[in-house]
Amino acid sequence: MTTGILTVSELNKQIGDLLEIRFDLLWVEGEVSNLRRPSSGHLYFTLKDEKSQIRAVIFKSPSGSKAFRNNRLPLFELEEGMRILCRGRLAVYAPRGEYQLILDSAEPRGTGALQRAYEQLKLRLQAEGLFDPLRKKPIPYLPRKIGVITSPTGAVIRDIISIAKRRFSSVSVVVSPVRVQGASAAGEIVQAFQDMHAFGGIDVLILARGGGSLEDLAPFNDERVARIIAASTIPVISAVGHETDYTIADFAADLRAPTPSAAAELAVPDRAELKLRLSGLQTRLAKAGRRKLLRDQERLYLHQERLKNPQRLIAGFRLSLDDRGERLLSLVKERISREMQNLPLLSLHLRQAGPLGMVRSSRPEIDILENRLNAAIRRFFQQSRKAWALQATLLESLSPLAVLSRGYGIVRTLPHGRIVRNADVLSPGDSFEVQVFRGRFRAIVERIFPE
């Protein structure tokens, strides 16, 4: 016992030391009143019951969040009038000689409080976009390996394995046993997700448990579980509780199943149903193939009727060329005949135009004109022959047979007969037909050489 005279500060300090030693860790239940949230981020309020009250403070967490976490329940925000169970120590604020509770853990009391905590967390995560349908991953249609996170005992795991094996016996089921209720359940579920990702080869995850009260389902309303589900690279099916139960895990998962049995049915297709659908698709494919073949044959016949034979085209060009050649020769002969007929008349006119001397002096000019005429006639014949030869050469160059005669060939696909202009349309092992100058033959592609 301290003796002598104490100052107020010394007295308050000694009282504080005694209280902090005596009440180092305690649990207190009460109702939140006079809640204040200053700019510092700390929470100040009064904890009271029907007969008394005490000041309490919750210091701001390092993350800066105003929501408060405990080990068993989801994050929640204190509200005026909320009844809570809190853990902390008793401390004395010496400058004013007041004692207060400094809290480090709290949880709402009563079903109504749990429901408020659930709604608060749901709204906050929804505002962050954690439940956005656009970020949800599709469930694989035919998984080879299914991961199940649930209790290793009970009907849930037995039902899931039984349904999976019955629907598709070759599907593997990997179970990660966890507690699905209690203070450590949420942490085990988070660790199970990490283990499943490290295990590898898992196509879809099922998070499952049976029904229960809101307190029983608390691990599935934990923020840590919601965030590990949202961060999962493996699609997640949530099957927690009964059909009417909705948890935060359901909203964060890629797909919600009303029951664990329904989750197994959603994850694993029915083998018998698949075989029946496959048979139907094969029948439809065969019918569609036959219809397409008939349509292609009809189109081939139509195109064959419309396509003219190159031999007939060439024959037509040759007839036209012969006709034009004969007409050209006829015109030349007529021109020569007319000119020859004019020569005697011109000679007569010349003789009648003057004396013999004029005739003799004009004789060289006549010879020149005659030579020029003969030269003009020869040039006319030469030009006509060149034009005829040019037309014949042009006609011959346009003939497909002339191209084939130089060693080229026309390649057509089989059985459709389409002309091949690009090697990309063929594949090794394809048959094709080659038309050459004389005859056709078939061949098989051994190798495609890129450009």
DOVOPA-169916 format. One line per field, with one value per residue (C-alpha): residue in one letter; x, y, z. Coordinates in steps of 0.2 Angstrom, whole numbers, plus 2048, in hexadecimal, padded with zeros to 3 digits. Example, Ala and Ser with C-alpha at 12.3 -4.5 7.8 and 13.67 -1.06 7.14 Angstrom:
2
residuo	[A | S]
xx	[83E | 844]
yy	[7EA | 7FB]
zz	[827 | 824]
END
This chain:
451
residuo	[M | T | T | G | I | L | T | V | S | E | L | N | K | Q | I | G | D | L | L | E | I | R | F | D | L | L | W | V | E | G | E | V | S | N | L | R | R | P | S | S | G | H | L | Y | F | T | L | K | D | E | K | S | Q | I | R | A | V | I | F | K | S | P | S | G | S | K | A | F | R | N | N | R | L | P | L | F | E | L | E | E | G | M | R | I | L | C | R | G | R | L | A | V | Y | A | P | R | G | E | Y | Q | L | I | L | D | S | A | E | P | R | G | T | G | A | L | Q | R | A | Y | E | Q | L | K | L | R | L | Q | A | E | G | L | F | D | P | L | R | K | K | P | I | P | Y | L | P | R | K | I | G | V | I | T | S | P | T | G | A | V | I | R | D | I | I | S | I | A | K | R | R | F | S | S | V | S | V | V | V | S | P | V | R | V | Q | G | A | S | A | A | G | E | I | V | Q | A | F | Q | D | M | H | A | F | G | G | I | D | V | L | I | L | A | R | G | G | G | S | L | E | D | L | A | P | F | N | D | E | R | V | A | R | I | I | A | A | S | T | I | P | V | I | S | A | V | G | H | E | T | D | Y | T | I | A | D | F | A | A | D | L | R | A | P | T | P | S | A | A | A | E | L | A | V | P | D | R | A | E | L | K | L | R | L | S | G | L | Q | T | R | L | A | K | A | G | R | R | K | L | L | R | D | Q | E | R | L | Y | L | H | Q | E | R | L | K | N | P | Q | R | L | I | A | G | F | R | L | S | L | D | D | R | G | E | R | L | L | S | L | V | K | E | R | I | S | R | E | M | Q | N | L | P | L | L | S | L | H | L | R | Q | A | G | P | L | G | M | V | R | S | S | R | P | E | I | D | I | L | E | N | R | L | N | A | A | I | R | R | F | F | Q | Q | S | R | K | A | W | A | L | Q | A | T | L | L | E | S | L | S | P | L | A | V | L | S | R | G | Y | G | I | V | R | T | L | P | H | G | R | I | V | R | N | A | D | V | L | S | P | G | D | S | F | E | V | Q | V | F | R | G | R | F | R | A | I | V | E | R | I | F | P | E]
xx	[800 | 807 | 808 | 80A | 802 | 7FF | 7FC | 7EC | 7F7 | 800 | 7EF | 7E8 | 7F7 | 7F7 | 7E4 | 7E8 | 7F6 | 7EB | 7DC | 7E7 | 7EF | 7DE | 7D4 | 7E2 | 7D6 | 7C3 | 7B3 | 7A5 | 793 | 789 | 780 | 789 | 784 | 78B | 795 | 7A1 | 7AD | 7B9 | 7C5 | 7D3 | 7C9 | 7C8 | 7B7 | 7B1 | 7A1 | 798 | 795 | 786 | 779 | 768 | 771 | 783 | 78F | 7A1 | 7AB | 7B3 | 7BF | 7C4 | 7D4 | 7D5 | 7DC | 7EC | 7E2 | 7D8 | 7C7 | 7B9 | 7B2 | 7B6 | 7BC | 7BB | 7C1 | 7B0 | 7A4 | 7A5 | 7AA | 79D | 79C | 796 | 785 | 77C | 772 | 77B | 77E | 790 | 79B | 7AD | 7BE | 7CB | 7D4 | 7D0 | 7DA | 7DA | 7DB | 7E6 | 7E3 | 7D0 | 7D1 | 7C5 | 7C6 | 7C0 | 7C1 | 7CE | 7C6 | 7CF | 7C1 | 7AE | 7A0 | 78D | 781 | 771 | 76A | 765 | 777 | 77E | 772 | 777 | 789 | 785 | 77C | 78A | 797 | 78C | 789 | 79C | 7A2 | 795 | 79A | 7AC | 7A6 | 7AA | 799 | 799 | 792 | 79F | 7AE | 7A6 | 7AE | 7A5 | 7A3 | 7AC | 7A0 | 7AA | 7B6 | 7C3 | 7C7 | 7BB | 7C1 | 7B6 | 7B8 | 7AD | 7AC | 7B4 | 7A6 | 793 | 787 | 78D | 79D | 796 | 788 | 794 | 79F | 791 | 788 | 798 | 79D | 78B | 78A | 79C | 7A6 | 7B7 | 7B6 | 7C3 | 7BD | 7CB | 7C5 | 7CD | 7C6 | 7C1 | 7B7 | 7A7 | 7A2 | 7AB | 7B8 | 7C6 | 7BB | 7BD | 7D0 | 7D0 | 7C5 | 7D1 | 7DF | 7D6 | 7D4 | 7E6 | 7EA | 7DF | 7E7 | 7F8 | 7F2 | 7EF | 7E4 | 7D4 | 7C7 | 7B9 | 7B7 | 7A8 | 7A6 | 799 | 790 | 77F | 772 | 773 | 770 | 777 | 784 | 788 | 78B | 796 | 7A6 | 79E | 799 | 7AB | 7B4 | 7C4 | 7BA | 7B1 | 7C1 | 7CA | 7BB | 7BB | 7CE | 7CD | 7D4 | 7C9 | 7B6 | 7AD | 79C | 795 | 789 | 786 | 777 | 766 | 75D | 757 | 768 | 773 | 784 | 792 | 79B | 78C | 78D | 7A0 | 7A0 | 79F | 78F | 783 | 77B | 76C | 773 | 783 | 77B | 775 | 787 | 78D | 780 | 785 | 798 | 796 | 78C | 782 | 78C | 77C | 774 | 784 | 784 | 772 | 776 | 785 | 77B | 76E | 77C | 784 | 774 | 771 | 782 | 781 | 770 | 778 | 787 | 77C | 771 | 781 | 788 | 778 | 778 | 78A | 787 | 778 | 783 | 791 | 785 | 77E | 790 | 795 | 786 | 78A | 79D | 7A1 | 7AE | 7BF | 7C0 | 7B0 | 7B6 | 7C6 | 7BD | 7B2 | 7C1 | 7C9 | 7B9 | 7B8 | 7CB | 7C9 | 7BA | 7C3 | 7D2 | 7C8 | 7BF | 7D0 | 7D7 | 7C7 | 7C8 | 7DA | 7D6 | 7C8 | 7D3 | 7E1 | 7D4 | 7CD | 7DE | 7E3 | 7D3 | 7D7 | 7E9 | 7E3 | 7D7 | 7E5 | 7F1 | 7E4 | 7E1 | 7F3 | 7F5 | 7E7 | 7ED | 7FC | 809 | 814 | 822 | 817 | 813 | 825 | 82A | 81B | 821 | 82D | 820 | 814 | 821 | 824 | 811 | 810 | 81F | 817 | 807 | 80F | 818 | 808 | 800 | 80E | 80E | 7FB | 7FD | 80C | 802 | 7F2 | 7FD | 804 | 7F3 | 7ED | 7FC | 7FA | 7E7 | 7EC | 7FA | 7EE | 7E0 | 7ED | 7F3 | 7E1 | 7DF | 7E0 | 7E7 | 7F5 | 7FA | 7F8 | 803 | 811 | 812 | 805 | 7F6 | 7E5 | 7E4 | 7D2 | 7CD | 7C4 | 7B6 | 7AF | 7BA | 7BF | 7CE | 7DD | 7E5 | 7ED | 7F5 | 7ED | 7DD | 7E5 | 7EC | 7F8 | 7EE | 7E1 | 7DE | 7DD | 7DC | 7E8 | 7E3 | 7F1 | 7F2 | 7ED | 7E4 | 7E1 | 7E8 | 7E5 | 7F2 | 7F3 | 7FB | 80A | 811 | 80C | 81A | 817 | 81B]
yy	[800 | 811 | 81D | 830 | 83D | 83A | 845 | 843 | 83D | 830 | 82A | 828 | 81F | 813 | 80F | 80C | 800 | 7F6 | 7F6 | 7F0 | 7E2 | 7DD | 7DE | 7DA | 7D0 | 7CF | 7CD | 7D9 | 7D9 | 7E8 | 7F4 | 801 | 813 | 825 | 81E | 82A | 829 | 837 | 83B | 831 | 821 | 81B | 816 | 81D | 817 | 812 | 800 | 7FF | 7F4 | 7F7 | 7FD | 804 | 80A | 80B | 814 | 809 | 80D | 803 | 80A | 80B | 7FB | 7FC | 7F9 | 808 | 7FE | 804 | 7F2 | 7E7 | 7D5 | 7C7 | 7B5 | 7AD | 7B9 | 7C5 | 7D7 | 7E2 | 7F5 | 7FB | 803 | 80D | 801 | 7F1 | 7E4 | 7DD | 7D1 | 7D9 | 7D5 | 7E1 | 7E8 | 7F5 | 805 | 816 | 826 | 830 | 842 | 840 | 832 | 828 | 815 | 80E | 7FD | 7FC | 7EE | 7E3 | 7D7 | 7D8 | 7CF | 7D2 | 7C9 | 7C2 | 7BC | 7CE | 7D4 | 7C5 | 7CA | 7DC | 7D7 | 7CB | 7D9 | 7E6 | 7DA | 7D5 | 7E8 | 7EC | 7DE | 7E1 | 7F3 | 7ED | 7E3 | 7D2 | 7CB | 7D3 | 7C5 | 7CB | 7C4 | 7B3 | 7A5 | 798 | 786 | 77A | 76E | 75E | 75F | 751 | 755 | 75E | 765 | 765 | 76F | 769 | 75F | 74D | 746 | 747 | 744 | 753 | 74C | 73A | 742 | 74C | 73D | 731 | 73D | 741 | 72F | 72A | 738 | 736 | 728 | 72E | 73F | 740 | 748 | 750 | 754 | 762 | 75E | 76E | 773 | 77B | 782 | 78B | 798 | 790 | 78B | 79A | 799 | 787 | 78B | 798 | 78C | 77E | 78A | 78E | 77B | 777 | 784 | 77D | 76B | 76F | 767 | 76C | 771 | 777 | 779 | 775 | 77E | 775 | 772 | 76D | 779 | 782 | 792 | 7A3 | 7A0 | 78F | 796 | 7A4 | 79D | 79F | 7B1 | 7B5 | 7C3 | 7B8 | 7AA | 7B6 | 7BD | 7AC | 7A6 | 7B6 | 7B5 | 7A2 | 79E | 78E | 790 | 78E | 787 | 78C | 77F | 785 | 781 | 77E | 785 | 794 | 798 | 7A6 | 7A9 | 7B6 | 7A7 | 7A4 | 7B6 | 7B5 | 7A4 | 7A2 | 797 | 794 | 783 | 781 | 771 | 767 | 75A | 767 | 76D | 75C | 75B | 76C | 768 | 757 | 753 | 743 | 737 | 72E | 73E | 744 | 733 | 736 | 748 | 742 | 735 | 742 | 74E | 740 | 73C | 74F | 751 | 742 | 749 | 75A | 752 | 749 | 758 | 763 | 755 | 755 | 768 | 768 | 75B | 765 | 775 | 76B | 765 | 776 | 77D | 770 | 774 | 786 | 783 | 783 | 777 | 780 | 776 | 77D | 78F | 78C | 785 | 794 | 7A0 | 796 | 797 | 7AA | 7AB | 7A2 | 7AC | 7BC | 7B6 | 7B2 | 7C2 | 7CB | 7C2 | 7C6 | 7D8 | 7D9 | 7D0 | 7DC | 7EB | 7E4 | 7E0 | 7F2 | 7F9 | 7EE | 7F3 | 806 | 804 | 803 | 811 | 81C | 817 | 81C | 82D | 82F | 82C | 838 | 846 | 84C | 849 | 83A | 843 | 847 | 835 | 830 | 83D | 836 | 824 | 825 | 82C | 81E | 811 | 819 | 819 | 807 | 802 | 80C | 803 | 7F2 | 7F6 | 7FC | 7EC | 7E2 | 7EC | 7EA | 7D7 | 7D7 | 7E1 | 7D6 | 7C6 | 7CD | 7D2 | 7C1 | 7B8 | 7C4 | 7BF | 7AD | 7AE | 7B7 | 7AA | 79C | 7A5 | 7A6 | 793 | 789 | 77B | 785 | 789 | 776 | 772 | 77B | 76F | 778 | 76F | 773 | 76D | 769 | 763 | 752 | 74F | 760 | 765 | 776 | 77E | 780 | 791 | 790 | 782 | 786 | 77E | 76D | 763 | 754 | 744 | 74E | 747 | 752 | 751 | 759 | 75D | 75E | 761 | 74F | 746 | 747 | 73E | 73E | 741 | 742 | 750 | 74A | 75B | 76E | 77A | 78B | 79A]
zz	[800 | 7FB | 809 | 80A | 800 | 7ED | 7DF | 7D4 | 7C6 | 7D1 | 7D8 | 7C7 | 7C1 | 7D0 | 7CD | 7BB | 7BF | 7CB | 7BE | 7AF | 7B9 | 7C1 | 7B0 | 7A4 | 798 | 79A | 790 | 792 | 78A | 788 | 77C | 772 | 776 | 772 | 763 | 75C | 74D | 74D | 73E | 746 | 742 | 754 | 75B | 76B | 774 | 784 | 788 | 793 | 79B | 7A4 | 7B4 | 7AF | 7A2 | 79D | 790 | 782 | 774 | 764 | 75C | 74A | 741 | 737 | 727 | 72B | 72A | 735 | 735 | 744 | 743 | 74F | 74D | 74A | 741 | 732 | 732 | 738 | 73D | 74E | 74E | 75C | 766 | 761 | 76E | 76E | 777 | 778 | 77E | 785 | 794 | 7A0 | 7A0 | 7A9 | 7A0 | 7AD | 7A7 | 7AB | 7B8 | 7AD | 7AA | 799 | 78F | 781 | 776 | 76A | 765 | 764 | 75D | 75B | 767 | 762 | 751 | 74C | 74F | 744 | 736 | 736 | 736 | 727 | 71E | 721 | 71A | 70B | 706 | 708 | 6FE | 6F1 | 6F0 | 6EC | 6DD | 6E5 | 6E0 | 6CF | 6C2 | 6B5 | 6C0 | 6C3 | 6B9 | 6AF | 6B7 | 6AC | 6A2 | 6A5 | 6B3 | 6B6 | 6C8 | 6D5 | 6E5 | 6F4 | 704 | 712 | 722 | 71F | 729 | 727 | 718 | 70E | 708 | 705 | 6FB | 6F0 | 6EC | 6E9 | 6DD | 6D4 | 6D2 | 6CC | 6BF | 6B8 | 6C0 | 6B8 | 6C2 | 6D0 | 6E0 | 6EB | 6FD | 708 | 71A | 724 | 733 | 72D | 73E | 74C | 74E | 744 | 735 | 72B | 72C | 727 | 718 | 712 | 714 | 70B | 6FC | 6FC | 6FD | 6EE | 6E3 | 6E8 | 6E5 | 6D3 | 6C5 | 6CE | 6C1 | 6CD | 6E0 | 6EB | 6FC | 705 | 716 | 71C | 723 | 734 | 73D | 739 | 746 | 73F | 72E | 734 | 72C | 71B | 71F | 723 | 718 | 717 | 70F | 703 | 6FD | 6FB | 6F1 | 6E6 | 6E3 | 6DE | 6CD | 6CD | 6CB | 6DC | 6DF | 6F0 | 6F8 | 70A | 714 | 70E | 6FE | 708 | 710 | 708 | 70E | 709 | 701 | 6F6 | 6EF | 6ED | 6E4 | 6D1 | 6D3 | 6E2 | 6E4 | 6EF | 6F8 | 6F8 | 6ED | 6E0 | 6E0 | 6DB | 6CD | 6C7 | 6C7 | 6BF | 6AF | 6AD | 6A3 | 69C | 697 | 68F | 685 | 680 | 67A | 671 | 668 | 663 | 65D | 652 | 64A | 646 | 640 | 634 | 62D | 62B | 622 | 616 | 612 | 60F | 603 | 5F9 | 5F8 | 5F2 | 5E5 | 5DE | 5DE | 5D5 | 5C7 | 5C5 | 5C3 | 5B7 | 5AC | 5AC | 5A9 | 596 | 58F | 58B | 57B | 574 | 578 | 56F | 560 | 560 | 560 | 552 | 547 | 54A | 546 | 535 | 530 | 533 | 52A | 51B | 51B | 51C | 50D | 503 | 507 | 502 | 4F1 | 4EE | 4F1 | 4E5 | 4D8 | 4D9 | 4D8 | 4C9 | 4C0 | 4C3 | 4BB | 4A8 | 4AA | 4B2 | 4A4 | 497 | 4A0 | 4A0 | 48E | 48A | 495 | 48A | 47D | 47D | 485 | 494 | 495 | 495 | 4A2 | 4AD | 4AB | 4BA | 4C5 | 4C0 | 4C4 | 4D5 | 4D8 | 4D3 | 4DE | 4ED | 4E9 | 4E9 | 4F9 | 501 | 4FC | 503 | 513 | 515 | 513 | 520 | 52C | 52A | 52C | 53C | 543 | 53F | 547 | 557 | 558 | 556 | 564 | 570 | 56D | 570 | 580 | 587 | 584 | 595 | 58B | 585 | 598 | 59B | 58D | 595 | 5A3 | 5AF | 5B7 | 5BF | 5D1 | 5D8 | 5E9 | 5EB | 5EC | 5E9 | 5DA | 5E0 | 5D7 | 5E3 | 5E3 | 5F4 | 5FC | 60D | 608 | 607 | 616 | 616 | 611 | 606 | 5F5 | 5E5 | 5D2 | 5C6 | 5B4 | 5A7 | 595 | 591 | 59E | 5B1 | 5C0 | 5D3 | 5E1 | 5F4 | 5FE | 608 | 60E | 60D | 60B | 612 | 608]
END
